[in-house]
Amino acid sequence: MSGNLGEFARGRSSVGDALPCSVRMSHVSFSYGESTVLVDANLRVEQGEACMIVGENGAGKSTLLKVMLGALSPATGSAELFGASASSFRDWRRIGYVPQRIAGTYERFPATVREVVAANRYAVRKGFPPRSENDNAAVEQALDDVGMSRFAKRLIGELSGGQMQRVFLARALVNRPDLLVLDEPTSGMDVDAVESFASLLRDITAARERSVVVVTHDTRRLSGLPARILRLESGVFEECEGSASDRRACVPEREA
């Protein structure tokens, strides 16, 4: 991996500097019918802060992300991104998102690694003009920073799960977002791929120059990330002390 990751870490917008709070969820409750998922949940992620949200499968972590990013509306409370309501937020170049279960979706996708990463540059441009020199440079830098430059011409479906996850991290980073959101980033990876990916995440979170939210149940394999740790259980947050692998010593998260 290149030592230039700091270039992306320093690539915040001036607007981001003026709005230090990247994510704020206040007294959020959400249910699917009679099944309650979130109960009076509060979350605040400052600009430059890394936050790991942990919990068992089915704890509601993916639902939490959907509310956070405005895809679902809370039954009560509010969700904000950079001070704006998440439901009306439109400045998506400021957010880099890596969803879970990528590999199965792209295994037959007829595009190269470079093309997949470059597609995200349209978020910062109007219409669909040819890629500029700046676009190409941003793509090459993103691939270099995640150690995937030599795979740039390979079809995305020819990659392993770990390699594909790195490519989609590059895709999320290519616009130098203020907020990076990762949903179960190690899902489907083998041990070696997880360690390589975790090392990359440690570099990103240690920089403390962009906000990072990692949602996972894989606390053991992602231990050591320099991140604030919250556990989602029974619809509420508990803040945990110690390392990402320590699920004890948790206290309820309070609204600031």
ZIDARA-V507019 format. One record per residue. N is the residue number from 1. SS is DSSP state (@ for helix, = for strand, . for the rest). PSI is psi in whole degrees, 0 to 359 (NA if undefined). D_LAST is the distance of its C-alpha to the last C-alpha in Angstrom with 2 decimals. Layout:
[[N;SS;PSI;D_LAST] [N;SS;PSI;D_LAST]]
This chain:
[[1;.;141;38.18] [2;.;155;38.31] [3;.;11;36.68] [4;.;15;35.49] [5;@;329;32.15] [6;@;334;30.53] [7;@;319;32.07] [8;@;321;29.80] [9;@;327;26.77] [10;.;0;27.48] [11;.;45;28.13] [12;.;153;24.96] [13;.;161;25.48] [14;@;330;24.98] [15;@;319;22.76] [16;@;324;20.45] [17;@;328;20.37] [18;@;342;19.35] [19;.;86;16.36] [20;.;336;14.40] [21;=;113;11.89] [22;=;316;14.31] [23;=;135;12.66] [24;=;122;9.91] [25;=;124;10.49] [26;=;116;9.03] [27;=;47;10.91] [28;=;130;13.83] [29;=;146;17.09] [30;=;140;20.34] [31;=;150;23.87] [32;=;100;27.28] [33;.;237;29.48] [34;.;0;29.14] [35;=;108;27.46] [36;=;131;23.71] [37;=;315;21.87] [38;=;139;18.12] [39;=;106;16.65] [40;=;46;13.30] [41;=;137;11.93] [42;=;134;8.47] [43;=;132;8.85] [44;=;125;7.94] [45;=;114;11.09] [46;=;159;11.80] [47;.;128;15.40] [48;.;357;17.63] [49;.;145;15.52] [50;=;137;17.32] [51;=;127;15.94] [52;=;124;18.39] [53;=;117;17.93] [54;=;166;20.68] [55;.;161;22.43] [56;.;164;25.94] [57;.;135;27.94] [58;.;4;27.13] [59;.;346;23.55] [60;.;17;22.43] [61;@;317;21.32] [62;@;324;23.51] [63;@;319;22.39] [64;@;314;18.77] [65;@;321;20.06] [66;@;321;22.07] [67;@;316;19.20] [68;@;319;17.14] [69;.;6;20.30] [70;.;7;21.30] [71;.;334;24.34] [72;.;144;23.19] [73;.;133;21.53] [74;.;150;19.10] [75;.;322;20.59] [76;=;159;17.43] [77;=;191;14.11] [78;=;154;13.90] [79;=;131;14.13] [80;=;146;14.27] [81;=;118;16.13] [82;.;39;16.08] [83;.;355;14.84] [84;=;151;17.59] [85;=;132;17.86] [86;@;327;18.79] [87;@;336;21.80] [88;@;3;23.29] [89;.;135;22.45] [90;.;355;25.82] [91;.;66;25.56] [92;@;347;26.12] [93;@;341;27.63] [94;@;352;24.15] [95;=;130;23.50] [96;=;127;25.72] [97;=;130;25.92] [98;=;109;28.09] [99;.;170;28.69] [100;.;165;30.20] [101;.;51;33.93] [102;.;319;35.22] [103;@;312;38.59] [104;@;332;40.24] [105;@;328;39.47] [106;@;9;41.07] [107;.;337;43.94] [108;.;18;46.53] [109;.;127;44.78] [110;.;62;47.41] [111;.;150;45.42] [112;=;167;45.28] [113;@;314;42.29] [114;@;318;42.44] [115;@;322;42.59] [116;@;316;39.57] [117;@;318;37.42] [118;@;331;39.00] [119;@;331;38.24] [120;@;348;34.57] [121;@;341;35.67] [122;@;344;36.48] [123;@;339;32.79] [124;@;11;33.25] [125;.;156;36.70] [126;.;133;38.34] [127;.;204;40.91] [128;.;59;42.60] [129;.;165;44.60] [130;.;151;46.02] [131;.;138;43.72] [132;.;175;43.82] [133;@;323;44.29] [134;@;320;40.59] [135;@;312;39.76] [136;@;320;42.18] [137;@;320;40.91] [138;@;320;37.29] [139;@;313;38.52] [140;@;321;40.63] [141;@;317;37.85] [142;@;316;35.44] [143;@;321;38.18] [144;@;319;39.07] [145;@;335;35.54] [146;.;10;35.39] [147;.;31;38.99] [148;.;18;40.57] [149;@;321;42.80] [150;@;352;46.01] [151;@;10;45.18] [152;.;325;44.66] [153;.;358;47.87] [154;.;147;47.53] [155;=;140;46.79] [156;@;325;43.26] [157;@;351;44.73] [158;@;358;46.73] [159;.;158;43.77] [160;.;169;42.48] [161;@;318;39.09] [162;@;320;37.57] [163;@;319;39.20] [164;@;321;38.07] [165;@;323;34.44] [166;@;321;34.81] [167;@;319;36.37] [168;@;338;33.52] [169;@;318;31.08] [170;@;318;33.37] [171;@;321;33.27] [172;@;329;29.46] [173;@;345;29.65] [174;.;334;32.61] [175;.;12;30.70] [176;.;62;28.41] [177;.;158;25.18] [178;.;336;21.76] [179;=;128;20.32] [180;=;124;22.39] [181;=;123;21.94] [182;=;123;24.30] [183;=;108;25.07] [184;.;60;27.05] [185;.;341;28.72] [186;.;7;31.18] [187;.;126;32.51] [188;.;2;36.31] [189;.;149;36.67] [190;.;176;39.09] [191;@;313;38.30] [192;@;319;39.51] [193;@;322;37.66] [194;@;315;34.35] [195;@;319;34.82] [196;@;316;35.69] [197;@;320;32.74] [198;@;322;30.32] [199;@;320;31.80] [200;@;316;31.12] [201;@;323;27.45] [202;@;320;27.16] [203;@;317;28.60] [204;@;312;26.22] [205;@;329;22.97] [206;@;334;24.31] [207;@;329;24.78] [208;.;31;21.03] [209;.;349;22.07] [210;.;154;20.88] [211;=;140;18.01] [212;=;128;19.39] [213;=;118;18.43] [214;=;121;21.09] [215;=;126;21.53] [216;=;157;24.20] [217;.;0;25.80] [218;.;63;27.89] [219;.;329;25.99] [220;.;313;29.29] [221;.;344;30.67] [222;.;17;27.52] [223;.;149;26.81] [224;.;354;26.38] [225;.;135;24.10] [226;.;74;21.85] [227;.;150;18.69] [228;=;139;15.46] [229;=;126;16.51] [230;=;137;15.04] [231;=;132;17.53] [232;=;118;17.85] [233;=;131;19.98] [234;.;34;21.00] [235;.;359;18.54] [236;=;158;15.32] [237;=;143;13.55] [238;=;134;14.13] [239;=;131;13.29] [240;=;142;16.69] [241;.;157;18.04] [242;.;203;21.28] [243;.;170;23.06] [244;.;339;22.76] [245;.;358;25.70] [246;.;108;24.19] [247;.;1;22.91] [248;.;188;22.76] [249;.;48;20.21] [250;=;143;17.33] [251;=;153;14.51] [252;=;140;12.32] [253;.;129;9.18] [254;.;150;6.25] [255;.;131;3.79] [256;.;NA;0.00]]
